[in-house]
Amino acid sequence: MNKIKLLVICCISLVAFTSINPEVGAPIDNLDGIPVYYNGNIANVFGRNITEDGYNLGLKYQCVEFVKRYYFEKYQHRMPDSYGHAKDFFLSELGDKGYNHERGLMQYKNIRSYTPQKGDILIFNGSSENPFGHMGIVSKVTNEHVEIIQQNWGTKTRHKMKLVNYNDIFTIADFNVLGWLRKE
């Protein structure tokens, strides 16, 4: 009985003295050494992240800021149009595998004969809960799944989605996925 009480006291103490959520702005994950920061709440905005020479990376700790910071640091890529909500990065009027001049990247639609690759920007459409859309970086692709790393989704930085292959036509099985952008 004493061992059980001691175990319960230890568990309660661990919960009481451990922060369930990190501090806003704390790194909680990374891809290729580029950190994902905790935002605290999807609607939180903490000013704009601007490079020393004035390039706009986006609103601090939002999903767009991580994606643009990742592309800036990993590929030294500057998007010609550095503003916009996540869903605005995908041009629905652009044909499949077309050049997105606003972002300086190739654009691919979901449901095609090819799959995303590690490092691609996966873009989600807006919804009634989030009219701005969402985006993340593809961190892993297998024959069955696509995993992204994302910022501003609580502490859940990784998200795995089913990759369906039907007669060599591939689909990321999430109706909100518009497609992806790639630096080629």
N, C-alpha and C positions, 0 to 999 in steps of 0.2 A: 504494500500500500504506500509506503514512503517513497519508493522509486517512482510510482505513478504520479504522486503529488509533486515530486521534484521535476519530473518531465513536463508536467502541466505548467508549473511556475516558470521553467526555462522557456517554454514556447510562448507564454504570455509576455514574458520579458523581452523576448526576441521581437515580437510584433510591436510591443509598446515602444521600443527604442530603435526601431528600424523604420525608415521612411518608405512608405509604399510607393510613392512617386518621387522622383528626383526633383531637384530645384530646376526651375525654368532656365533654359540655356545650358544645362548640363549635357555633356555628350553621353548618349545612351547606346550607340552602336557606331559602326563605320563600314565603309566599303572602300577598299584600296587605300586605306589610311585617311579617308575623308570622312569626318564625323557627321553623325546624325544627332541633332540637338532636340531636347525635350521642350515642348511648347506649353504644356500644362492644360490647354484647352484649345480645341480646334479654332475657335473664334479669336484667340489671343493674337494681338499684333504688337510688336515691340520696336517699331521703326524699320527703316530700310537698311539693308546691308549693301554698302557701296564699296567698291574697290578703291585703292589709293588714287587711281587715275580717273575715278568717276563712273566706272561701269556699274550698272544696276544689277545686283544679284537677286533682289527681291525683298519681300517683307520678312524680317527675321523670324526664323523657326517655322515658317510655313513650308509646305511641300515644294512649291516652285523655287524657293530660295535654296533648298538642298540640291535639287536637280541642277539648277544653273551654277551653283557653287561647285558641284561635282564636275560638270563639263568644263568650267573655267579652270579648275585646278588640275584635273586629270588630262584634258585635251587642249588646254589653252584656247577654248572655244568661246567666242563672244557672239551672242545672237544679235543679228541686225536690229530686230525689235526686241528690246529687253523687258518689255512690260506685258501684262496680261494675266488673266486667271488661268488656272491649269487647263481647263477645257479649250481655251482660246489658242493653245499651242498647236492643236490639231485642226487643219483646214479641211473640213468635210467636202468642200467643192473641188479639192485637188484630187486628181486621179491616183490610182494605186501606184505605189513606188514612184512617186513624183517628188520633185525638189521643192521643199518648203522654203521659199525665199525669206519669209519673215523670221525664221529661226536659223537659217543657214544649214539645214539638215535634210536628209532624205526622209520621206514620210511613207509609212506602210500601213495599210488598213488591216484590221483583224479579219479573219476568215480568208486565207490565201494559201498559196502553195509553198510558203516559206514561214519560218518561225522567227520570233525575236531572238536576239543574241545578248550575251552579257554586255552591259554598258548602254543598251538602248533605253530610251525614255518611254515608259509605258504611260499612256494618257487615258484617263477615265472621264466620261461625260458627267455633266452635272445631274443632280437628282433633286427631289423635293426637299430632302434633308440638307443637301449641300449643292446649291446652284452653281458653284464655282468650279466644280470638277475636282479631280485629284490627279497626282502623278507621282511616279517613283522611278527608280533605276532598276533595270533587270539585273539581278545579282546571280541568277543561276537558271539554266534551262536543261531539262532532261527530256526524254521521249514522252514523259507523262505529265510534267509540271513546268510551270514558269514561276519563279520566285522573284519578287521585287523587294527592294529596301526603300523605305519611305520615311518621311519626316511629317510630324503633325498628325499622327494617328495614335495619340496617347503614348504608351510605352511599347506598343506593338509595332516594331520597326520592320519586321519581315512578314510578307504575305505570300502564300503559295496558292496558285490557281491551276486548275486542271487544264492540260493541253490535249485537245481531242484531234485525232487524225482519222479522217474519213476519206478514203480513196485519194490519199496524198493532198488533201485540203486540210489545213490546220486551223484550229480555232481555239483561242483562249476562252474557256467556258465561263465568261462573266459578261453579261449583256451590257454593262457600262463601259467595257473596254472599247475605245474608239480605234486604237492602233498604237503605233510607236514611231519614234524619230530615231535616226541613226546618223552618226558621223562616219562618213565613208571616205 
